[in-house]
Amino acid sequence: MRIYLSLIPLFLFAISCKKDKPVDPIPSQEIQASNRTVLIINEGNYGWGNASISLYDPHSNTVTYDYFKKQNGNANLGDVCQSVTKYNGSYYLVLNNSNKIIVVNASDFAKKNTITGFNSPRNLLPVSANKAYVTDLYANSIQVVDLNLNIITGNIACMKGTEEMVCTNNKAFITNIHSNYCYVINTISNEMTDSILVGKGASSIVLDKYSKIWVLSKGSSAISQLGSLNCINPHTLVNEKKLTFKPGENPWRLTINKTRDTLYYLNTGVYQLPVNHTSLPLGPLIVQGSKLFYGLGINPDDHSIYVSDAIDYVQKSKVEIYSVNGAFMKSFNAGIISNGFVFE
């Protein structure tokens, strides 16, 4: 058994939890080659306990495998690394099947703490200086975590299957793969206040430069519901734009570039969509072919596109890097089932 519904919500609190003014796109002549290191999240095989983190250095084009293990006395990370969030000098490594979150120093990746008591955690989102929400695949609630004490201090009732989140204007917007709705939580009172119809199978969510929220829903073949890309006004909670996919399409892994003016997602290929467009792209920017694209990320320095090929879910994934225009640049191997990227 493997869990394939995973997404990496890798938003810094400073980016996702405040009202942002529009940001102008970076002119192409100002984009420089990236030298920042990249953390690669490797789920590993469900039940095998072989989750790992790989560290890629674009400058030297080298990969450090099992980075957590190397920095922590050969200790294993755990079972299914679902997501990684950087916040306030720490990384929070969410271990889905190990039912815990490991906290490490951002500087050297040394383990500091472990947060336990989860059922099947998916993503962590800081919503205030010392508080975070954690979604869960099987628990009928979202867990409230004290980031100073590293303990669960409460929960918010919600249908199981919660996934990625974003936060703006003291509201957290929560996706749910089993529901037709995106849920809204008041981050001050920790109360669910509303829900927005987005369609079945929502697992990824981003905030654009206009402070609009985009939710990608896969749809459901069981109930003949097509996937959709939804644009929500966080002030009025109105779904202002719904772009519907064709029958048989299976979109997921919604992400956004640094200037937050262009969306990217997987759909048997990598698709690119400016946020001001009113229709879905006709074809992929990057063709998948016989590969099995599984993870997606956009480097904030040079807008290069990182996409992982899970191959057969057993051997090491291959990470491919493409230019912002979709031209192949280079590739390297990472860990098993690479599902996402954190750019240092």
Secondary structure, DSSP 8 states (H G I E B T S, - for coil): ------------HHHHSS---------GGG-------EEEEE---TTTT--EEEEEETTTTEEESSHHHHHTTT----S-EEEEEEETTEEEEEETTTTEEEEEETTT--EEEEE---SSEEEEEE-SSSEEEEEESSSSEEEEEETTTTEEEEEEE--S-EEEEEEETTEEEEEESSSSEEEEEETTTTEEEEEEE--S-EEEEEE-TTS-EEEEE--BTTTTB--EEEEEETTTTEEEEEEE--TT---EEEEE-TTS-EEEEESSEEEEEETT-SS--SS-SEE-TTS-EEEEEE-TTT--EEEEE-TTSSSEEEEEEE-TTS-EEEEEEEEESEEEEEE-
